[in-house]
């Protein structure tokens, strides 16, 4: 009887050890941190972001990035050029198994931007001003995320953005930006 009990105990310990070691190995293969370059979307023009899951197996994650924007369309009516550095901050959720995921995110992009306005007072006089200010706008992401087993990351989707146009709200009309990202998962 004790021999059978001893063998049964060894068998159970062996099974649990095997289960826990496989679980530990699978956790090591989970790539829960990402760094990527994003074109358009929450980055406006181009940006680089770091994205991480809250825990290695959590579908919840967060993103922090830095982006640069320069363009001829202005956030202030009458401007003819602007540029700025923005910091997208986002909370996101991934749905899906293995390599293919559906991503949803909401966030805010805070930044410092300069707006250069030119206008004519008389035919021979050109007046211009530059205003540098702190601003923000809100955005969301709905898209597809591909994570390869070797670490390649690809993202694409749509990023609606808007602001409340308050004292520091960037004056921009609601707009849906497409986005595409390439990066590395580790």
C-alpha positions in Angstrom: 0.0 0.0 0.0 2.8 2.5 0.9 4.6 1.6 -2.3 1.5 2.4 -4.4 0.9 5.6 -2.4 4.6 6.6 -2.9 4.4 6.0 -6.7 1.1 7.9 -7.0 2.6 10.8 -5.1 5.6 10.9 -7.4 3.4 10.7 -10.4 1.2 13.6 -9.1 4.3 15.7 -8.3 5.8 14.9 -11.7 2.5 16.0 -13.5 2.3 19.3 -11.5 6.0 20.0 -12.0 5.6 19.4 -15.7 2.5 21.7 -15.8 4.2 24.5 -13.9 7.4 24.3 -15.9 5.5 24.5 -19.2 3.6 27.5 -17.7 6.9 29.2 -16.8 8.3 28.5 -20.3 5.2 29.9 -22.0 5.5 33.1 -19.8 9.1 33.6 -21.0 7.8 33.5 -24.6 5.2 36.2 -24.0 6.3 39.4 -25.6 4.6 42.0 -23.4 6.7 45.1 -24.3 6.8 46.8 -27.7 8.6 49.7 -29.3 7.4 51.0 -32.6 7.4 53.8 -35.1 4.0 55.2 -35.9 3.0 57.1 -39.0 -0.1 59.4 -38.7 -2.7 58.4 -36.2 -2.2 59.7 -32.7 1.3 60.8 -33.7 -0.1 63.2 -36.3 2.9 62.8 -38.7 5.6 60.5 -37.2 6.4 59.3 -33.7 8.0 56.6 -31.6 6.2 54.8 -28.8 6.8 52.3 -26.0 3.8 50.0 -25.3 3.6 47.5 -22.4 1.0 45.1 -21.0 0.2 45.8 -17.3 1.2 42.2 -16.5 2.8 39.7 -18.9 -0.5 37.9 -19.7 -2.9 40.9 -19.4 -4.8 42.2 -22.4 -4.7 45.7 -20.8 -1.7 47.9 -21.6 -0.4 51.4 -21.8 1.5 53.5 -24.3 3.8 56.5 -24.0 5.3 58.1 -27.0 6.8 61.2 -28.5 5.8 62.5 -31.9 6.5 65.4 -34.3 4.1 67.3 -36.5 4.8 69.9 -39.1 2.3 71.1 -41.7 0.6 73.9 -43.6 -2.9 73.4 -42.1 -3.2 75.0 -38.8 -5.0 74.5 -35.6 -5.7 78.2 -35.5 -7.7 79.7 -38.3 -5.7 82.1 -40.4 -2.3 80.4 -39.7 -0.3 79.1 -42.6 2.2 76.8 -40.8 2.6 75.0 -37.6 4.9 72.5 -35.9 5.0 70.8 -32.6 6.2 68.0 -30.3 3.5 65.9 -28.8 3.4 63.1 -26.2 0.7 60.5 -26.8 -0.4 58.7 -23.7 -2.9 55.8 -24.1 -4.6 52.9 -22.3 -5.3 50.0 -24.6 -6.9 46.6 -24.7 -6.0 43.7 -27.0 -8.4 41.0 -28.1 -7.3 37.8 -29.8 -5.1 34.8 -29.6 -1.4 34.3 -30.6 -0.1 36.6 -33.2 -3.3 38.4 -34.4 -5.0 40.9 -32.2 -7.7 43.5 -32.4 -6.7 46.6 -30.4 -8.8 49.3 -28.8 -7.3 52.3 -27.1 -8.1 55.8 -25.7 -5.7 58.5 -24.8 -4.6 62.1 -24.9 -1.7 63.7 -26.8 -0.1 66.6 -24.9 2.3 68.9 -26.6 4.0 72.1 -27.3 3.3 73.6 -30.7 4.2 76.8 -32.5 1.8 78.4 -35.0 3.2 80.9 -37.5 0.6 83.4 -38.9 1.3 85.7 -41.8 -1.1 88.4 -43.0 -0.9 91.5 -45.1 -1.7 94.9 -43.7 -1.0 96.8 -46.9 0.3 95.6 -50.2 3.9 96.3 -49.3 3.8 95.3 -45.6 3.8 91.7 -44.5 3.0 91.1 -40.8 3.7 87.8 -39.1 3.4 86.4 -35.6 4.5 83.1 -34.0 2.6 81.7 -31.0 4.1 78.9 -28.9 1.6 77.2 -26.6 0.9 74.0 -24.6 -2.0 72.0 -25.9 -3.8 68.7 -25.9 -6.2 66.6 -28.0 -8.0 63.3 -27.3 -7.8 60.3 -29.5 -8.8 56.6 -29.8 -7.4 53.7 -31.7 -9.3 50.8 -33.4 -7.0 48.5 -35.4 -5.2 45.3 -36.0 -1.9 44.3 -34.3 0.4 41.5 -35.5 3.0 40.1 -33.2 5.4 37.6 -34.7 7.1 34.9 -32.6 10.5 36.5 -33.6 9.5 39.9 -32.3 8.3 41.8 -35.4 5.3 44.1 -34.6 2.9 45.5 -37.2 -0.1 47.8 -36.4 -2.7 49.4 -38.7 -6.0 51.0 -38.1 -8.0 54.2 -37.6 -7.5 56.9 -34.9 -10.4 59.3 -34.4 -9.2 62.5 -32.6 -10.9 65.6 -31.2 -10.5 68.3 -28.5 -12.8 70.2 -26.2 -11.3 73.5 -27.5 -10.8 74.9 -24.0 -8.0 77.1 -22.9 -5.3 74.5 -23.7 -7.4 72.3 -26.1 -5.8 72.2 -29.5 -8.3 73.8 -31.9 -8.9 71.1 -34.4 -12.0 69.7 -36.0 -12.8 66.0 -35.2 -10.9 63.9 -37.7 -10.2 60.2 -38.3 -6.5 59.6 -39.0 -5.3 56.2 -40.4 -2.2 54.8 -38.8 0.5 52.3 -39.6 3.3 51.1 -37.3 6.3 48.9 -37.5 8.4 47.8 -34.5 9.8 45.2 -32.2 8.2 43.2 -29.4 10.3 41.8 -26.5 
